Amino acid sequence: MRILVDEEKLAGNYKALWDWRDNWGKEVSSGVYLYRLKVEGQGLKLTKTKKLILLK
């Protein structure tokens, strides 16, 4: 599992960019990947897992 962002942010819109590399710096192959978004704060606790399809 690769963590792209692990820090507190104020409310707003943000982007997290992935360079298509794994934890060891190797480019990943085409395939289906899962990503997870966790949000907590002010009584809100939300976790979403979605699919990402990478085609090269």
N, CA, C and O atoms as a Tripos MOL2 file, in Angstrom:
@<TRIPOS>MOLECULE
protein
  224   223    56     0     0
PROTEIN
NO_CHARGES

@<TRIPOS>ATOM
      1 N           0.8450   -1.1680    0.0000 N.3       1 MET1
      2 CA          0.0000    0.0000    0.0000 C.3       1 MET1
      3 C           0.8940    1.2350    0.0000 C.2       1 MET1
      4 O           1.8500    1.3260    0.7690 O.2       1 MET1
      5 N           0.5730    2.1660   -0.8590 N.am      2 ARG2
      6 CA          1.3280    3.4150   -0.9330 C.3       2 ARG2
      7 C           0.4530    4.5500   -0.4250 C.2       2 ARG2
      8 O          -0.6850    4.7000   -0.8700 O.2       2 ARG2
      9 N           0.9630    5.3430    0.4930 N.am      3 ILE3
     10 CA          0.2310    6.4880    1.0340 C.3       3 ILE3
     11 C           0.6930    7.7390    0.3040 C.2       3 ILE3
     12 O           1.8750    8.0800    0.3330 O.2       3 ILE3
     13 N          -0.2330    8.4170   -0.3470 N.am      4 LEU4
     14 CA          0.1060    9.6230   -1.0980 C.3       4 LEU4
     15 C           0.0560   10.8690   -0.2240 C.2       4 LEU4
     16 O           0.9110   11.7470   -0.3420 O.2       4 LEU4
     17 N          -0.9450   10.9490    0.6540 N.am      5 VAL5
     18 CA         -1.0990   12.1100    1.5300 C.3       5 VAL5
     19 C          -1.4520   11.5960    2.9190 C.2       5 VAL5
     20 O          -2.3770   10.7970    3.0650 O.2       5 VAL5
     21 N          -0.7300   12.0420    3.9380 N.am      6 ASP6
     22 CA         -1.0260   11.6730    5.3170 C.3       6 ASP6
     23 C          -0.7880   12.8920    6.1900 C.2       6 ASP6
     24 O           0.1880   12.9550    6.9380 O.2       6 ASP6
     25 N          -1.6840   13.8520    6.0860 N.am      7 GLU7
     26 CA         -1.5630   15.0760    6.8760 C.3       7 GLU7
     27 C          -2.9210   15.7250    7.0050 C.2       7 GLU7
     28 O          -3.8140   15.5000    6.1880 O.2       7 GLU7
     29 N          -3.0680   16.5370    8.0450 N.am      8 GLU8
     30 CA         -4.3140   17.2700    8.2310 C.3       8 GLU8
     31 C          -4.3910   18.4310    7.2580 C.2       8 GLU8
     32 O          -3.3970   19.1040    6.9840 O.2       8 GLU8
     33 N          -5.5900   18.6510    6.7410 N.am      9 LYS9
     34 CA         -5.8260   19.7510    5.8070 C.3       9 LYS9
     35 C          -7.0640   20.5140    6.2650 C.2       9 LYS9
     36 O          -7.9740   19.9390    6.8610 O.2       9 LYS9
     37 N          -7.0890   21.7930    5.9850 N.am     10 LEU10
     38 CA         -8.2960   22.5700    6.2150 C.3      10 LEU10
     39 C          -9.3240   22.2020    5.1510 C.2      10 LEU10
     40 O          -8.9710   21.6490    4.1090 O.2      10 LEU10
     41 N         -10.5810   22.5040    5.4070 N.am     11 ALA11
     42 CA        -11.6290   22.2210    4.4280 C.3      11 ALA11
     43 C         -11.2950   22.9110    3.1090 C.2      11 ALA11
     44 O         -10.8060   24.0400    3.0960 O.2      11 ALA11
     45 N         -11.5600   22.2340    2.0180 N.am     12 GLY12
     46 CA        -11.2770   22.8020    0.7090 C.3      12 GLY12
     47 C         -11.0780   21.7130   -0.3220 C.2      12 GLY12
     48 O         -11.2990   20.5350   -0.0420 O.2      12 GLY12
     49 N         -10.6660   22.0970   -1.5000 N.am     13 ASN13
     50 CA        -10.3920   21.1650   -2.5920 C.3      13 ASN13
     51 C          -8.9000   20.9400   -2.7180 C.2      13 ASN13
     52 O          -8.1120   21.8840   -2.6700 O.2      13 ASN13
     53 N          -8.5160   19.6830   -2.8810 N.am     14 TYR14
     54 CA         -7.1050   19.3330   -2.9850 C.3      14 TYR14
     55 C          -6.9160   18.2800   -4.0550 C.2      14 TYR14
     56 O          -7.8640   17.5830   -4.4170 O.2      14 TYR14
     57 N          -5.7070   18.1560   -4.5640 N.am     15 LYS15
     58 CA         -5.3370   17.1060   -5.5120 C.3      15 LYS15
     59 C          -4.1620   16.3330   -4.9430 C.2      15 LYS15
     60 O          -3.2650   16.9040   -4.3230 O.2      15 LYS15
     61 N          -4.1790   15.0410   -5.1590 N.am     16 ALA16
     62 CA         -3.0390   14.1910   -4.8150 C.3      16 ALA16
     63 C          -2.5930   13.5340   -6.1110 C.2      16 ALA16
     64 O          -3.3880   12.8610   -6.7670 O.2      16 ALA16
     65 N          -1.3500   13.7160   -6.4840 N.am     17 LEU17
     66 CA         -0.8370   13.1620   -7.7320 C.3      17 LEU17
     67 C          -0.0310   11.8970   -7.4530 C.2      17 LEU17
     68 O           0.7600   11.8400   -6.5120 O.2      17 LEU17
     69 N          -0.2470   10.9010   -8.2790 N.am     18 TRP18
     70 CA          0.4840    9.6400   -8.1820 C.3      18 TRP18
     71 C           1.3340    9.5180   -9.4320 C.2      18 TRP18
     72 O           0.8360    9.7020  -10.5430 O.2      18 TRP18
     73 N           2.6010    9.2120   -9.2640 N.am     19 ASP19
     74 CA          3.5270    9.1050  -10.3920 C.3      19 ASP19
     75 C           3.5420    7.6960  -11.0090 C.2      19 ASP19
     76 O           4.4520    7.3600  -11.7660 O.2      19 ASP19
     77 N           2.5540    6.8960  -10.6900 N.am     20 TRP20
     78 CA          2.3990    5.5380  -11.2160 C.3      20 TRP20
     79 C           3.5490    4.6200  -10.8090 C.2      20 TRP20
     80 O           3.9020    3.6930  -11.5380 O.2      20 TRP20
     81 N           4.1290    4.8860   -9.6370 N.am     21 ARG21
     82 CA          5.2140    4.0470   -9.1180 C.3      21 ARG21
     83 C           4.7840    3.4010   -7.8080 C.2      21 ARG21
     84 O           3.9580    3.9370   -7.0700 O.2      21 ARG21
     85 N           5.3660    2.2340   -7.5370 N.am     22 ASP22
     86 CA          5.0620    1.5430   -6.2890 C.3      22 ASP22
     87 C           5.9880    2.0350   -5.1760 C.2      22 ASP22
     88 O           6.7340    2.9970   -5.3600 O.2      22 ASP22
     89 N           5.9370    1.3780   -4.0370 N.am     23 ASN23
     90 CA          6.7610    1.7850   -2.8850 C.3      23 ASN23
     91 C           8.2550    1.6490   -3.1290 C.2      23 ASN23
     92 O           9.0550    2.2490   -2.4110 O.2      23 ASN23
     93 N           8.6440    0.8630   -4.1400 N.am     24 TRP24
     94 CA         10.0540    0.6300   -4.4370 C.3      24 TRP24
     95 C          10.5320    1.4330   -5.6410 C.2      24 TRP24
     96 O          11.6530    1.2440   -6.1140 O.2      24 TRP24
     97 N           9.6760    2.3360   -6.1370 N.am     25 GLY25
     98 CA         10.0600    3.2090   -7.2430 C.3      25 GLY25
     99 C           9.8750    2.6150   -8.6240 C.2      25 GLY25
    100 O          10.2400    3.2430   -9.6180 O.2      25 GLY25
    101 N           9.3120    1.4120   -8.7080 N.am     26 LYS26
    102 CA          9.0740    0.7830  -10.0110 C.3      26 LYS26
    103 C           7.7230    1.2240  -10.5550 C.2      26 LYS26
    104 O           6.7530    1.3570   -9.8090 O.2      26 LYS26
    105 N           7.6710    1.4520  -11.8860 N.am     27 GLU27
    106 CA          6.3930    1.7970  -12.5090 C.3      27 GLU27
    107 C           5.4310    0.6170  -12.4060 C.2      27 GLU27
    108 O           5.8160   -0.5300  -12.6370 O.2      27 GLU27
    109 N           4.1900    0.9040  -12.0600 N.am     28 VAL28
    110 CA          3.1850   -0.1510  -11.9680 C.3      28 VAL28
    111 C           2.6450   -0.4640  -13.3610 C.2      28 VAL28
    112 O           2.7600    0.3510  -14.2770 O.2      28 VAL28
    113 N           2.0600   -1.6400  -13.5140 N.am     29 SER29
    114 CA          1.5150   -2.0440  -14.8050 C.3      29 SER29
    115 C           0.0570   -1.6220  -14.9260 C.2      29 SER29
    116 O          -0.5610   -1.1900  -13.9530 O.2      29 SER29
    117 N          -0.4800   -1.7530  -16.1310 N.am     30 SER30
    118 CA         -1.9030   -1.5070  -16.3430 C.3      30 SER30
    119 C          -2.6940   -2.4560  -15.4510 C.2      30 SER30
    120 O          -2.2700   -3.5850  -15.2030 O.2      30 SER30
    121 N          -3.8310   -1.9970  -14.9770 N.am     31 GLY31
    122 CA         -4.6560   -2.8500  -14.1380 C.3      31 GLY31
    123 C          -5.6620   -2.0410  -13.3460 C.2      31 GLY31
    124 O          -5.8320   -0.8410  -13.5640 O.2      31 GLY31
    125 N          -6.3210   -2.7130  -12.4310 N.am     32 VAL32
    126 CA         -7.3040   -2.0890  -11.5590 C.3      32 VAL32
    127 C          -6.6600   -1.8680  -10.1960 C.2      32 VAL32
    128 O          -6.1050   -2.7980   -9.6110 O.2      32 VAL32
    129 N          -6.7300   -0.6560   -9.6970 N.am     33 TYR33
    130 CA         -6.1570   -0.2940   -8.4060 C.3      33 TYR33
    131 C          -7.2650    0.2790   -7.5330 C.2      33 TYR33
    132 O          -8.2370    0.8410   -8.0370 O.2      33 TYR33
    133 N          -7.1130    0.1340   -6.2330 N.am     34 LEU34
    134 CA         -8.0690    0.6960   -5.2830 C.3      34 LEU34
    135 C          -7.4310    1.8750   -4.5700 C.2      34 LEU34
    136 O          -6.2410    1.8570   -4.2540 O.2      34 LEU34
    137 N          -8.2300    2.8920   -4.3220 N.am     35 TYR35
    138 CA         -7.7560    3.9990   -3.5010 C.3      35 TYR35
    139 C          -8.7910    4.2940   -2.4280 C.2      35 TYR35
    140 O          -9.9840    4.0600   -2.6180 O.2      35 TYR35
    141 N          -8.3170    4.8140   -1.2930 N.am     36 ARG36
    142 CA         -9.1840    5.0480   -0.1430 C.3      36 ARG36
    143 C          -9.0400    6.4890    0.3290 C.2      36 ARG36
    144 O          -7.9350    7.0230    0.4190 O.2      36 ARG36
    145 N         -10.1700    7.0990    0.6240 N.am     37 LEU37
    146 CA        -10.2200    8.4460    1.1710 C.3      37 LEU37
    147 C         -10.8360    8.3600    2.5580 C.2      37 LEU37
    148 O         -11.9370    7.8370    2.7300 O.2      37 LEU37
    149 N         -10.1160    8.8790    3.5440 N.am     38 LYS38
    150 CA        -10.6340    8.9210    4.9110 C.3      38 LYS38
    151 C         -10.7490   10.3680    5.3480 C.2      38 LYS38
    152 O          -9.8110   11.1490    5.1940 O.2      38 LYS38
    153 N         -11.9080   10.7230    5.8960 N.am     39 VAL39
    154 CA        -12.1630   12.0850    6.3730 C.3      39 VAL39
    155 C         -12.6960   11.9930    7.7880 C.2      39 VAL39
    156 O         -13.6350   11.2440    8.0570 O.2      39 VAL39
    157 N         -12.0980   12.7520    8.6910 N.am     40 GLU40
    158 CA        -12.5690   12.8120   10.0740 C.3      40 GLU40
    159 C         -12.4840   14.2450   10.5580 C.2      40 GLU40
    160 O         -11.5530   14.9720   10.2110 O.2      40 GLU40
    161 N         -13.4550   14.6510   11.3580 N.am     41 GLY41
    162 CA        -13.4160   15.9810   11.9570 C.3      41 GLY41
    163 C         -14.7940   16.5480   12.1530 C.2      41 GLY41
    164 O         -15.6930   16.3130   11.3450 O.2      41 GLY41
    165 N         -14.9640   17.2810   13.2030 N.am     42 GLN42
    166 CA        -16.2110   17.9560   13.5440 C.3      42 GLN42
    167 C         -17.4000   16.9990   13.4960 C.2      42 GLN42
    168 O         -18.4380   17.3110   12.9110 O.2      42 GLN42
    169 N         -17.2370   15.8410   14.1150 N.am     43 GLY43
    170 CA        -18.3060   14.8600   14.1820 C.3      43 GLY43
    171 C         -18.4980   14.0340   12.9220 C.2      43 GLY43
    172 O         -19.3880   13.1850   12.8740 O.2      43 GLY43
    173 N         -17.6920   14.2620   11.9140 N.am     44 LEU44
    174 CA        -17.8000   13.5350   10.6450 C.3      44 LEU44
    175 C         -16.7280   12.4610   10.5860 C.2      44 LEU44
    176 O         -15.5630   12.7190   10.8870 O.2      44 LEU44
    177 N         -17.1190   11.2680   10.2000 N.am     45 LYS45
    178 CA        -16.1520   10.1910    9.9860 C.3      45 LYS45
    179 C         -16.5890    9.4410    8.7300 C.2      45 LYS45
    180 O         -17.6430    8.8050    8.7170 O.2      45 LYS45
    181 N         -15.7860    9.5170    7.6870 N.am     46 LEU46
    182 CA        -16.1540    8.9820    6.3840 C.3      46 LEU46
    183 C         -14.9650    8.2540    5.7790 C.2      46 LEU46
    184 O         -13.8430    8.7610    5.7940 O.2      46 LEU46
    185 N         -15.2120    7.0730    5.2500 N.am     47 THR47
    186 CA        -14.1970    6.3210    4.5050 C.3      47 THR47
    187 C         -14.8210    5.8540    3.2030 C.2      47 THR47
    188 O         -15.8810    5.2270    3.2010 O.2      47 THR47
    189 N         -14.1690    6.1600    2.1070 N.am     48 LYS48
    190 CA        -14.6290    5.7350    0.7840 C.3      48 LYS48
    191 C         -13.4980    4.9880    0.0900 C.2      48 LYS48
    192 O         -12.3520    5.4370    0.1080 O.2      48 LYS48
    193 N         -13.8120    3.8600   -0.5160 N.am     49 THR49
    194 CA        -12.8610    3.1110   -1.3260 C.3      49 THR49
    195 C         -13.4100    3.0580   -2.7450 C.2      49 THR49
    196 O         -14.5690    2.7000   -2.9570 O.2      49 THR49
    197 N         -12.5750    3.4140   -3.7120 N.am     50 LYS50
    198 CA        -12.9940    3.4630   -5.1080 C.3      50 LYS50
    199 C         -11.9830    2.7230   -5.9810 C.2      50 LYS50
    200 O         -10.8530    2.4700   -5.5640 O.2      50 LYS50
    201 N         -12.4080    2.3800   -7.2000 N.am     51 LYS51
    202 CA        -11.5400    1.7300   -8.1740 C.3      51 LYS51
    203 C         -10.9540    2.7530   -9.1280 C.2      51 LYS51
    204 O         -11.5930    3.7440   -9.4810 O.2      51 LYS51
    205 N          -9.7220    2.4890   -9.5350 N.am     52 LEU52
    206 CA         -9.0490    3.2890  -10.5380 C.3      52 LEU52
    207 C          -8.5390    2.3230  -11.5970 C.2      52 LEU52
    208 O          -7.8660    1.3480  -11.2620 O.2      52 LEU52
    209 N          -8.8390    2.5670  -12.8420 N.am     53 ILE53
    210 CA         -8.3720    1.7090  -13.9280 C.3      53 ILE53
    211 C          -7.2410    2.4260  -14.6470 C.2      53 ILE53
    212 O          -7.4250    3.5200  -15.1820 O.2      53 ILE53
    213 N          -6.0720    1.8020  -14.6560 N.am     54 LEU54
    214 CA         -4.8980    2.3680  -15.3080 C.3      54 LEU54
    215 C          -4.6420    1.6180  -16.6110 C.2      54 LEU54
    216 O          -4.3880    0.4130  -16.6040 O.2      54 LEU54
    217 N          -4.7110    2.3330  -17.7180 N.am     55 LEU55
    218 CA         -4.4170    1.7600  -19.0300 C.3      55 LEU55
    219 C          -3.2130    2.4700  -19.6120 C.2      55 LEU55
    220 O          -3.1920    3.6990  -19.6810 O.2      55 LEU55
    221 N          -2.2230    1.7260  -20.0270 N.am     56 LYS56
    222 CA         -1.0200    2.3150  -20.6110 C.3      56 LYS56
    223 C          -0.9730    2.0550  -22.0810 C.2      56 LYS56
    224 O          -0.0300    2.4740  -22.7520 O.2      56 LYS56
@<TRIPOS>BOND
     1     1     2 1
     2     2     3 1
     3     3     4 2
     4     3     5 am
     5     5     6 1
     6     6     7 1
     7     7     8 2
     8     7     9 am
     9     9    10 1
    10    10    11 1
    11    11    12 2
    12    11    13 am
    13    13    14 1
    14    14    15 1
    15    15    16 2
    16    15    17 am
    17    17    18 1
    18    18    19 1
    19    19    20 2
    20    19    21 am
    21    21    22 1
    22    22    23 1
    23    23    24 2
    24    23    25 am
    25    25    26 1
    26    26    27 1
    27    27    28 2
    28    27    29 am
    29    29    30 1
    30    30    31 1
    31    31    32 2
    32    31    33 am
    33    33    34 1
    34    34    35 1
    35    35    36 2
    36    35    37 am
    37    37    38 1
    38    38    39 1
    39    39    40 2
    40    39    41 am
    41    41    42 1
    42    42    43 1
    43    43    44 2
    44    43    45 am
    45    45    46 1
    46    46    47 1
    47    47    48 2
    48    47    49 am
    49    49    50 1
    50    50    51 1
    51    51    52 2
    52    51    53 am
    53    53    54 1
    54    54    55 1
    55    55    56 2
    56    55    57 am
    57    57    58 1
    58    58    59 1
    59    59    60 2
    60    59    61 am
    61    61    62 1
    62    62    63 1
    63    63    64 2
    64    63    65 am
    65    65    66 1
    66    66    67 1
    67    67    68 2
    68    67    69 am
    69    69    70 1
    70    70    71 1
    71    71    72 2
    72    71    73 am
    73    73    74 1
    74    74    75 1
    75    75    76 2
    76    75    77 am
    77    77    78 1
    78    78    79 1
    79    79    80 2
    80    79    81 am
    81    81    82 1
    82    82    83 1
    83    83    84 2
    84    83    85 am
    85    85    86 1
    86    86    87 1
    87    87    88 2
    88    87    89 am
    89    89    90 1
    90    90    91 1
    91    91    92 2
    92    91    93 am
    93    93    94 1
    94    94    95 1
    95    95    96 2
    96    95    97 am
    97    97    98 1
    98    98    99 1
    99    99   100 2
   100    99   101 am
   101   101   102 1
   102   102   103 1
   103   103   104 2
   104   103   105 am
   105   105   106 1
   106   106   107 1
   107   107   108 2
   108   107   109 am
   109   109   110 1
   110   110   111 1
   111   111   112 2
   112   111   113 am
   113   113   114 1
   114   114   115 1
   115   115   116 2
   116   115   117 am
   117   117   118 1
   118   118   119 1
   119   119   120 2
   120   119   121 am
   121   121   122 1
   122   122   123 1
   123   123   124 2
   124   123   125 am
   125   125   126 1
   126   126   127 1
   127   127   128 2
   128   127   129 am
   129   129   130 1
   130   130   131 1
   131   131   132 2
   132   131   133 am
   133   133   134 1
   134   134   135 1
   135   135   136 2
   136   135   137 am
   137   137   138 1
   138   138   139 1
   139   139   140 2
   140   139   141 am
   141   141   142 1
   142   142   143 1
   143   143   144 2
   144   143   145 am
   145   145   146 1
   146   146   147 1
   147   147   148 2
   148   147   149 am
   149   149   150 1
   150   150   151 1
   151   151   152 2
   152   151   153 am
   153   153   154 1
   154   154   155 1
   155   155   156 2
   156   155   157 am
   157   157   158 1
   158   158   159 1
   159   159   160 2
   160   159   161 am
   161   161   162 1
   162   162   163 1
   163   163   164 2
   164   163   165 am
   165   165   166 1
   166   166   167 1
   167   167   168 2
   168   167   169 am
   169   169   170 1
   170   170   171 1
   171   171   172 2
   172   171   173 am
   173   173   174 1
   174   174   175 1
   175   175   176 2
   176   175   177 am
   177   177   178 1
   178   178   179 1
   179   179   180 2
   180   179   181 am
   181   181   182 1
   182   182   183 1
   183   183   184 2
   184   183   185 am
   185   185   186 1
   186   186   187 1
   187   187   188 2
   188   187   189 am
   189   189   190 1
   190   190   191 1
   191   191   192 2
   192   191   193 am
   193   193   194 1
   194   194   195 1
   195   195   196 2
   196   195   197 am
   197   197   198 1
   198   198   199 1
   199   199   200 2
   200   199   201 am
   201   201   202 1
   202   202   203 1
   203   203   204 2
   204   203   205 am
   205   205   206 1
   206   206   207 1
   207   207   208 2
   208   207   209 am
   209   209   210 1
   210   210   211 1
   211   211   212 2
   212   211   213 am
   213   213   214 1
   214   214   215 1
   215   215   216 2
   216   215   217 am
   217   217   218 1
   218   218   219 1
   219   219   220 2
   220   219   221 am
   221   221   222 1
   222   222   223 1
   223   223   224 2
@<TRIPOS>SUBSTRUCTURE
     1 MET1         2 RESIDUE 1 A MET
     2 ARG2         6 RESIDUE 1 A ARG
     3 ILE3        10 RESIDUE 1 A ILE
     4 LEU4        14 RESIDUE 1 A LEU
     5 VAL5        18 RESIDUE 1 A VAL
     6 ASP6        22 RESIDUE 1 A ASP
     7 GLU7        26 RESIDUE 1 A GLU
     8 GLU8        30 RESIDUE 1 A GLU
     9 LYS9        34 RESIDUE 1 A LYS
    10 LEU10       38 RESIDUE 1 A LEU
    11 ALA11       42 RESIDUE 1 A ALA
    12 GLY12       46 RESIDUE 1 A GLY
    13 ASN13       50 RESIDUE 1 A ASN
    14 TYR14       54 RESIDUE 1 A TYR
    15 LYS15       58 RESIDUE 1 A LYS
    16 ALA16       62 RESIDUE 1 A ALA
    17 LEU17       66 RESIDUE 1 A LEU
    18 TRP18       70 RESIDUE 1 A TRP
    19 ASP19       74 RESIDUE 1 A ASP
    20 TRP20       78 RESIDUE 1 A TRP
    21 ARG21       82 RESIDUE 1 A ARG
    22 ASP22       86 RESIDUE 1 A ASP
    23 ASN23       90 RESIDUE 1 A ASN
    24 TRP24       94 RESIDUE 1 A TRP
    25 GLY25       98 RESIDUE 1 A GLY
    26 LYS26      102 RESIDUE 1 A LYS
    27 GLU27      106 RESIDUE 1 A GLU
    28 VAL28      110 RESIDUE 1 A VAL
    29 SER29      114 RESIDUE 1 A SER
    30 SER30      118 RESIDUE 1 A SER
    31 GLY31      122 RESIDUE 1 A GLY
    32 VAL32      126 RESIDUE 1 A VAL
    33 TYR33      130 RESIDUE 1 A TYR
    34 LEU34      134 RESIDUE 1 A LEU
    35 TYR35      138 RESIDUE 1 A TYR
    36 ARG36      142 RESIDUE 1 A ARG
    37 LEU37      146 RESIDUE 1 A LEU
    38 LYS38      150 RESIDUE 1 A LYS
    39 VAL39      154 RESIDUE 1 A VAL
    40 GLU40      158 RESIDUE 1 A GLU
    41 GLY41      162 RESIDUE 1 A GLY
    42 GLN42      166 RESIDUE 1 A GLN
    43 GLY43      170 RESIDUE 1 A GLY
    44 LEU44      174 RESIDUE 1 A LEU
    45 LYS45      178 RESIDUE 1 A LYS
    46 LEU46      182 RESIDUE 1 A LEU
    47 THR47      186 RESIDUE 1 A THR
    48 LYS48      190 RESIDUE 1 A LYS
    49 THR49      194 RESIDUE 1 A THR
    50 LYS50      198 RESIDUE 1 A LYS
    51 LYS51      202 RESIDUE 1 A LYS
    52 LEU52      206 RESIDUE 1 A LEU
    53 ILE53      210 RESIDUE 1 A ILE
    54 LEU54      214 RESIDUE 1 A LEU
    55 LEU55      218 RESIDUE 1 A LEU
    56 LYS56      222 RESIDUE 1 A LYS
